[in-house]
Amino acid sequence: ETARRASKLDEEGLEVAVCRHGVILKGLNMYRGEIFAYPLFLQKELQAATNIHFYCTDISCKYWPYLQKTSVSMPELSPLLQMRPFLSVMHAKAHST
């Protein structure tokens, strides 16, 4: 019964952007699973409202090349490239094994 009830839900998850202190800055409901449109939206919203220079996400290794490619065809996204991505040490170690 739980699976049947869950299949009727519109949302597939929640994605949030937090500061280094863990305070939620922006959030959104995911409706189509994990697609790059969600972090792109959050990054764009934060860049417009604040003076953020860095962002940390566990998908930077895939998202950053996507953002570089997308900003070529959508120049209005090019200011997002001024934010620098970084990964946690644990994520970097996972790539090296």
CYANA upper distance limits for C-alpha pairs under 8 A (distance plus 0.5 A):
  1 GLU  CA      5 ARG  CA      6.67
  2 THR  CA      6 ALA  CA      6.53
  3 ALA  CA      7 SER  CA      6.64
  4 ARG  CA      8 LYS  CA      7.40
  5 ARG  CA      9 LEU  CA      7.74
 10 ASP  CA     31 TYR  CA      6.78
 11 GLU  CA     29 ASN  CA      6.63
 11 GLU  CA     30 MET  CA      6.10
 11 GLU  CA     31 TYR  CA      5.21
 11 GLU  CA     32 ARG  CA      8.31
 12 GLU  CA     29 ASN  CA      7.94
 12 GLU  CA     30 MET  CA      5.89
 12 GLU  CA     31 TYR  CA      5.85
 12 GLU  CA     32 ARG  CA      7.20
 12 GLU  CA     33 GLY  CA      6.34
 13 GLY  CA     29 ASN  CA      6.45
 13 GLY  CA     30 MET  CA      5.52
 13 GLY  CA     31 TYR  CA      7.77
 13 GLY  CA     33 GLY  CA      7.81
 14 LEU  CA     27 GLY  CA      7.66
 14 LEU  CA     28 LEU  CA      6.34
 14 LEU  CA     29 ASN  CA      5.15
 14 LEU  CA     30 MET  CA      6.06
 15 GLU  CA     27 GLY  CA      6.16
 15 GLU  CA     28 LEU  CA      5.98
 15 GLU  CA     29 ASN  CA      6.94
 15 GLU  CA     30 MET  CA      7.32
 15 GLU  CA     38 TYR  CA      7.94
 15 GLU  CA     39 PRO  CA      8.45
 16 VAL  CA     24 ILE  CA      7.20
 16 VAL  CA     25 LEU  CA      7.97
 16 VAL  CA     26 LYS  CA      6.22
 16 VAL  CA     27 GLY  CA      4.56
 16 VAL  CA     28 LEU  CA      6.89
 16 VAL  CA     42 LEU  CA      8.30
 17 ALA  CA     24 ILE  CA      6.45
 17 ALA  CA     25 LEU  CA      6.07
 17 ALA  CA     26 LYS  CA      5.74
 17 ALA  CA     27 GLY  CA      6.64
 17 ALA  CA     42 LEU  CA      7.29
 18 VAL  CA     22 GLY  CA      5.83
 18 VAL  CA     23 VAL  CA      5.70
 18 VAL  CA     24 ILE  CA      4.84
 18 VAL  CA     25 LEU  CA      5.70
 18 VAL  CA     26 LYS  CA      7.64
 19 CYS  CA     23 VAL  CA      5.99
 19 CYS  CA     24 ILE  CA      7.22
 19 CYS  CA     25 LEU  CA      7.28
 25 LEU  CA     46 LEU  CA      8.40
 26 LYS  CA     42 LEU  CA      7.25
 26 LYS  CA     45 GLU  CA      8.50
 26 LYS  CA     46 LEU  CA      8.14
 27 GLY  CA     42 LEU  CA      7.90
 28 LEU  CA     38 TYR  CA      8.27
 30 MET  CA     34 GLU  CA      7.81
 30 MET  CA     38 TYR  CA      7.88
 34 GLU  CA     38 TYR  CA      8.04
 35 ILE  CA     39 PRO  CA      8.49
 36 PHE  CA     40 LEU  CA      6.60
 36 PHE  CA     63 TYR  CA      7.18
 37 ALA  CA     41 PHE  CA      6.50
 38 TYR  CA     42 LEU  CA      6.84
 39 PRO  CA     43 GLN  CA      6.44
 40 LEU  CA     44 LYS  CA      6.52
 40 LEU  CA     67 LEU  CA      8.38
 41 PHE  CA     45 GLU  CA      6.59
 42 LEU  CA     46 LEU  CA      6.63
 43 GLN  CA     47 GLN  CA      6.47
 43 GLN  CA     80 LEU  CA      7.75
 44 LYS  CA     48 ALA  CA      6.70
 44 LYS  CA     77 LEU  CA      8.32
 44 LYS  CA     80 LEU  CA      7.29
 45 GLU  CA     49 ALA  CA      6.87
 46 LEU  CA     50 THR  CA      6.23
 46 LEU  CA     52 ILE  CA      7.83
 47 GLN  CA     51 ASN  CA      6.95
 47 GLN  CA     52 ILE  CA      6.76
 47 GLN  CA     80 LEU  CA      7.53
 52 ILE  CA     83 MET  CA      7.28
 53 HIS  CA     82 GLN  CA      7.51
 53 HIS  CA     83 MET  CA      5.14
 53 HIS  CA     84 ARG  CA      6.68
 54 PHE  CA     83 MET  CA      5.54
 54 PHE  CA     84 ARG  CA      5.09
 54 PHE  CA     85 PRO  CA      6.22
 54 PHE  CA     86 PHE  CA      7.90
 55 TYR  CA     83 MET  CA      7.29
 55 TYR  CA     84 ARG  CA      6.76
 55 TYR  CA     85 PRO  CA      5.50
 55 TYR  CA     86 PHE  CA      6.96
 56 CYS  CA     60 SER  CA      7.86
 56 CYS  CA     85 PRO  CA      6.18
 56 CYS  CA     86 PHE  CA      5.54
 56 CYS  CA     87 LEU  CA      6.25
 56 CYS  CA     88 SER  CA      8.06
 57 THR  CA     85 PRO  CA      7.96
 57 THR  CA     86 PHE  CA      7.55
 57 THR  CA     87 LEU  CA      6.72
 58 ASP  CA     87 LEU  CA      6.64
 58 ASP  CA     88 SER  CA      7.92
 58 ASP  CA     91 HIS  CA      7.47
 59 ILE  CA     63 TYR  CA      6.21
 60 SER  CA     64 TRP  CA      5.87
 60 SER  CA     85 PRO  CA      6.77
 60 SER  CA     86 PHE  CA      7.30
 60 SER  CA     87 LEU  CA      7.20
 61 CYS  CA     65 PRO  CA      7.92
 61 CYS  CA     87 LEU  CA      8.49
 62 LYS  CA     66 TYR  CA      7.08
 63 TYR  CA     67 LEU  CA      6.61
 64 TRP  CA     68 GLN  CA      6.72
 64 TRP  CA     85 PRO  CA      7.86
 65 PRO  CA     69 LYS  CA      6.67
 66 TYR  CA     70 THR  CA      6.48
 67 LEU  CA     71 SER  CA      6.43
 67 LEU  CA     81 LEU  CA      8.00
 68 GLN  CA     72 VAL  CA      7.28
 68 GLN  CA     78 SER  CA      8.35
 68 GLN  CA     81 LEU  CA      7.63
 69 LYS  CA     73 SER  CA      7.84
 70 THR  CA     74 MET  CA      6.51
 70 THR  CA     77 LEU  CA      8.19
 71 SER  CA     75 PRO  CA      5.61
 71 SER  CA     76 GLU  CA      7.61
 71 SER  CA     77 LEU  CA      5.59
 71 SER  CA     78 SER  CA      5.62
 72 VAL  CA     78 SER  CA      8.11
 74 MET  CA     78 SER  CA      8.07
 77 LEU  CA     81 LEU  CA      8.14
 78 SER  CA     82 GLN  CA      8.20
 79 PRO  CA     83 MET  CA      8.34
 87 LEU  CA     91 HIS  CA      6.77
 87 LEU  CA     92 ALA  CA      7.14
 88 SER  CA     92 ALA  CA      6.99
 89 VAL  CA     93 LYS  CA      6.70
 90 MET  CA     94 ALA  CA      6.80
 91 HIS  CA     95 HIS  CA      7.11
 92 ALA  CA     96 SER  CA      7.03
 93 LYS  CA     97 THR  CA      7.07
